[in-house]
């Protein structure tokens, strides 16, 4: 009988009714490794109401108390980072080094949240009028929901949860049902840190659980990361029910290569950013825009580096692991077939890979297309797999126009030795995150993560000060203390500052 992965409720593992479950696979073997409980709408309702009570008490806790818990959580995360990484590799498939890197980037957000006393400071103005002072403060929302994707089962929850908890909220996390175990290890870290029971809850499930969170009157906000169609649905449904929503969607990230760029550096960057985590990253480079005349030489150098990559079980020291499910592997492979049919030049065919792993694993090797153009699925759609396309452009202006015409606006990069060109690009490109000779420009935790256009629904990015503002409401207090010398008397006019 398969292991049952439970929810986390009231500070402990909780199986729930377990009337519905889902399969959790080991992508490197293709076998079902466990079952995960799916929460019903009724269970969501009960948990949210409990979180509301726990959240009220947590919001009243002093900043010093909250900060001590955040510091302890950071230490627990460091202690358990290898366990978390192992769980990610076992259920997602990414190699262990990549999984450890994911935990580290999440850890940086926890460290940022440890600065809660500074981050939550209000302002004060003395004597704005006769005997009147004004000050501002930021207060917690209440119960907030986080719906996270399969590709970063630790990092994405850590983008939101530490900041939300530092701000005084109670959090209900609905992780991906494809790789749920990392979320329980995070919950254990919170328990070890002394977070009161009920302030952090993990509910596994499918659309029924997500819809229940989106519609629940006690859920004040929803943070989501996933595909653009689902992000749009989450945003529209959540806002229709009166919630604050940040919904980060899909991407089609371009890397523009100018003729003066170091092509060895570019080739290394394109392979690393295109095939890390089997391309299952919203910040993966999926399109290289080669500005004439460097295209032919660049493709040769990328292909040469791809030949040395080892695809296989992420626990064996390979460079790239499997895709997360068999269905997703088949979908990505169908894009490869469609690219060939559309006339793109298939330079390296990942369907022919010989993996270092079980033959039943969900394998697809690194794939490279050349002479790709807009208008075909391999260019137009988010593939979310190890497929890299090279597009040729005659000039910088043509390359810029190509990036700006794309409906997505998540991340982009430019490789050049020309500071003027780089400065112009960072100002003119219509994308939320820009790298200059940096292929994956994921910001540090004290800046905010998020895209433009169809890559973001809502106007608030993740973590950084935008995260603090998302998880709090502003309040302004105007004060006059009794003083006979400054008593205003009766005045029916609109208040004026004198």
N, C-alpha and C positions, 0 to 999 in steps of 0.2 A: 504494500500500500504506500502511495506517495506521501511525503511529508506535507502537512497543511501549514501554510504560512498565514499567521493570524493578523488581526488588526492590533493597534496599540490604543488602549482606552483606559483612562483613569490611572495612568502611571504604570500599566502592566500589559503584557500580551493578552489578547482577548479574541477568542475564535469567532464570536458572533454566532448567528444562527447557522452559518455555513450551508444554507439551503442552495446557494449557487456558488460555484467556484470556477476558476480558470486555470489552464495549464501554464506552468512556467518551465521553459525549455533550457537545456544547456546547448547553446548554439554551436559549440565545437563538436558535439556528438549527435545533435538532432534529437536527443532523447528527452522525454518529459522528466524533469528533476523533482517537481513538487506541484502541489495545488495551492492556489491562493484564494482566500475567502473573498467573496463579493458582498459588499454592504447593500442592504435594501434601503429604500427611501425612508422607511420607518426607523431603521438604525441610524441613518444620517440625522434625522430629526432629534433623536434622543441624545446623540453625541453633541450636536450643536448646542442644545439647551444646557447640557452639563458644562460645555466649554464657556458658555455665557456666564455662568455662575463663577467658575474658576477664574475667568478673565477679569471680572469685576474686582476680585480680591488682588489679583496680580497687578492690575493698573494702580491700585492704591499702595502697592509696595514701594518703598523708597528707591530712588535712583541708585543709591549705594547697594541696596539688596539686589536689584536687578543686575547691576554691573558685576557683582561677585558671582552670580550665577553664570553670566556670560563668560567671565574669565575661566570658571571651572569647566564650562562646556568646551571651551577652546582646548583646555588640557585633556579632557576626555577624548576629544576628536583626534588629538595627536596620538594618544595611547592606542586608539582603535583604528588608526588609519589603514594599517595593513589588512585588518579583518574586513574593513569596508571595501578596500580595493579588491580583495579576493572575491567578495560577494558580487561586485560589479562584473568582474571578469567571468565568473561562473554563469551569470544570467544574461549579461549583455553581450559578452564575447570580446570586448576590447582587451588589448594586451595589458599585463599587470602594470608596466611602467606608465602607460597612458591612464589607467585607472587611479594610480597614486597621484598623478598630476592633477586629475580631476578633483580629488579630495583636497589637495593643496590649494587649488584656486578657491574652493569653497571655504577652506580654513581662513583665507584672507578676508572674506566677508565677515566671518565670526570675529576676527580681530578688529575689523572696522566697527562692528557693533559694540565692542567693549568700550568704545568712546561715547556711550549713550549720554552721560552727563553733559558732555560738551555739545553733542549733536542735538539735544533737546532743549538747549537754552533758549529762552525767550528774550524779549527786549523790554526796555523800560525808558519812558520819557518823563522826566520830572517837570512839573509846572507848565503843562501845555496850555493851561488857562488859569484863571484866578482860583488857586487852591486845588487844581485838578491835575492828577497824574494818570498816565496811560501805560499799561504793560500788556504784553502778549504771552501766550503759552500754547503749547501743542499737547493735545491729549489723544489717548489711544482710541481707535475706532470701535473695538469690542472683539467680536469673533471674525477672523479673516481666514479665507480659504486659499490654499495653494494647490494647483493642479499641475503636476510636473510630467515631463516626457521620459521616454525610455532611454534616450541617448546619453543623458547625464543624470543618473538616478541619485547621485549625491550632490553634485555641484549646483544643479538648478534649485533644488529645495533650499540649499544653503545660500543662494542668492537672496532669498526672501525671508526665510524663517528666523534667522538670528536678528535681523533688523526689526521684524514685526514684534518679536518677543521683547527685544530691548525697549521698544516703544510702549510696551505695556499691554499688548494684545494677546489673546488666546488664538492658537493656530490649529486649523484642521488641514492636514496634508492628505491629498489623494494622489499617491504616486502612480506611475505606470504599472499596469498589471503584468507587463512583460518581464520586469526585473524589480520586484518589490522588496527584496530582503535588505538592501542598503538603508531603506527608510526606517526599518526597525532598529538597525544598529545606531542610526542617528537618534532615535527615540531613547535608546538605552543610554546614550551619551548625555541627553538632557536629564534623565533620571539620576544618573551619577552626579551631575552638576548641582542637584538640589532643586530643580524646577518643580514647582508644585504640581501634583497630579491634576490632569484636566487642562493644563495650559497648552500642552502639545499633544495632539491626537493624530494617529495615522489610520485612515480608512481606505482599504483597498476596494476596487470595484471598476465598473464600466460606465457606460453612459447613464444608467439609472442613478448611480451615486453622484456623478457630475451634475446632472440636471437637478437633483435634490439640493445640492449646494448652491447652484445658481439661482434657485427659486426660493430658498429658505429666507424668511423675513429676518432672522437673527444673524445672518451672515452679512457683514458690512462691506466686504470687498473680496475680490477674486483676483489672484495672480496666476497667469497661465503662460506656458511655453509649449508650442507644438506647431502643427502645420497651419498654413494660412486659412484654409476653409474652416478648420475647427476653431482657430483663433477668432475669426469673424463671428462664428456662432456663439462662442463664449462671450464675446464683447456685447453682441446684440441682445442675447438672452439676459446676461447679468445686468446690463444697464436698464433694460426694460423692467427689471424687478428692483430698480432703485439702488443698485450697487455701484461702488467705485471699482473699475476694472482696468487692469493692465494685461493685455493679451499679446504676447510676442509670437509672431508667426514665422513663415518660411523665409527662404533666402535663395538667391542665385548670385553668389559672390564672385566678382571679377577681379583679376589681377592684371593690371596694365603694365606692359614691359616696353619701355622706351629704348631706342637704339643704343643709347650710351650706357645701359645697365650692364652689370657684371653677370654674364650669362651662366657662369657656374653657380653663383649665388642664387640666381633666379631659378635654375633647374632644381637645386636642392630645396628651395622654398616651395616650389610648385609641387614636388613629390611629397614633401612633409605635410603641407597644408591640404593637399588633395586627397591623400590616402590614409592619413592618421585616423584612427577609430573607424576604418573602412568607409570613410567619407560621411559617416553618420554624425555630422556636426552642423549646426546652423551657421557656423563661421568657417566651414570648409571652403577652400577655393575650388570652384567647379568649372570656371572659365578663365583661361589665360588669353589675354588680348595682346598679341604680338604685333608691335608696330614695325612696319617695313624698315629695314630689310632683314630682321633678325629671326623670322619665323622658322625657316628650314633648320638653321643651326640649333635653335632652342629646342625644337621637337626632337632632334637627334640626341641632345644631351639629356632631356627628360626621359626618353625611351631607354637610354643606356643605364640610367639610375634605376629605373623600374625593373630592369632585368636582374638586379641584385637583391630585390625585396623578397622576403620569405613570408608567405602567407600560411597561417596555421593556428593551432591552439594557442590562445593567449597565455597559457601557463607554461609554455615551452620556450619562451624567449624569442618568439617570432616577431616580425615587424608589424604585421597586420593580421587581425583576427577575422572571424566569420561575421556575417550580417546577423541581425538580431533574431530573425525568424525565417523559416523557409518561404513563407509567402512574400516577405519583403525581398529576399534574395531573388525570387522568380520575377518580381516586379522590376527590380533593377536590371536584371538580365533582359527583360523585354525592351527596356530603353536602348540597350546595346543593339539588339536586333533592329529596332526602329531607326537608329542612327545609320546603320549600314544601308537599310532600305531607302533612307532619304538621300543617300549619296555622299555622306561624310566619309572621310578616309579613316579606317580603323587601323591604327598603328600597333596597338597592343590589345589583345583580346583576353580579358580576364575570365571569360567562360572556359578557357583552356587551362586554367591554373591547376597545378598538382599540389594540393595542400599538405602541410605537415600536421596531419590530424585525422580524425575519424572520417571515413568516406561519406558518412551520413550527415556530417556537419553542413552548416548553411554557407557554403563557400562561393565566393566570386572574387577573382583576383583583380588587382589594379588594372584599369582599362584607360586607354588613351585614344582620343579622336583628334584628327587634324582637319582643317578646312571646314569647320562647322560654321553655320550662319543662322541668324534669327529666322524663325518660321518653322523650325523642325522641333519635335518634342525633346530631343536630347539637349537642345539649347534652351527652349522656352520654359520647361518645367523643372521643378525642384526634384531631382532624382534621389538624393539622400543616400548615396552609395559611392563606391570607389570608381567613379567615372569622371575623367578630366577631359575637357574639350578645349581645343586651341582654335581661336578665331583670329583671322588676319585683319589688320587695319592699316590704311595707307598713311595715317597721320595721328598726332595727338588729338586733334579736334574730332576725328572720326571715332577714335577709341573712347573719348569722353562722351560723345553722343550715344554710343552703344550702351555704356553703363547707365546713363541717365534715362534712356528709353525703356529700360527694364522695369517691370512693375514692382520688383522687389527693391529694397533699399537698406539691407542689413549691414553688410560689411564690404569693404573693397580695399585694394592695395595698389600702390604704384611703385615700380622699381626703376630707379634712375639715379644718376649722380648729379643731376641738375637741380639745385635748390630752388631756382625760379620756377621750373616746371612743377616741382612737387608742391610748392606753395600755391601755385595757381590751381592745381588739381584739388588740393584739400579744401579750397574755397568754392570751387565750381561743381564738384561732384555732389549728386543728390542722394547721399547715403549717410546713415547715422554714425558709422564707425569707420575710420580711415587709417590705413597703415602706410607709412612711407618707408619702403624697404623692410617692412614688417608684414609677413603674409597673413597672420591671424591677429588682427588688432583688437583682442579682447582687453578692455580697460582694466586697470587695477580697481580694487574694491571701493576706493574712495572717489572714483569717477563712476558714472552710470553706464549700464549696458542696455542698448536698444537701437532699433533701426528706424527707418522712415518708410513711407508708402505702405505697401501690402505686407511689410515685415513687422508692423506694429499697429495695434488697434487700441486707442486710448492715447493719452498724451504724456504718460509717465513711464520712464525707463526703470530698469531694475537696479537695486542697491545704490550706493552713494547717497548723496543728500536727496535725490529724487525719491529714493526708497523711503527715507525717513519721512518726507512730506506725504508720500502715498499712504503710509500706515498711521498717520496722525491727522487730526483736524486742528486747524488754527482757531484760537479764541482771543479776543481783545477785551480787556477789562479797563473801564474808565472809572476813576475813583476820586471822590471828594470826601474828606473827613470833616465832621462838624467843627465849625469855627465861626463864632458869632461875628467876627470881624469881616468874614468874607461870605456871609449868608446872601445868596443871590436874590431871594424874594420871589414873588410870582412873576413869571414871564412866559406868555403863551407863544412866543416866537420860536422858530427853529433854533436849536442850540448853536451858538457861535463861539468860537475860541477867541477870547479877548485877553 
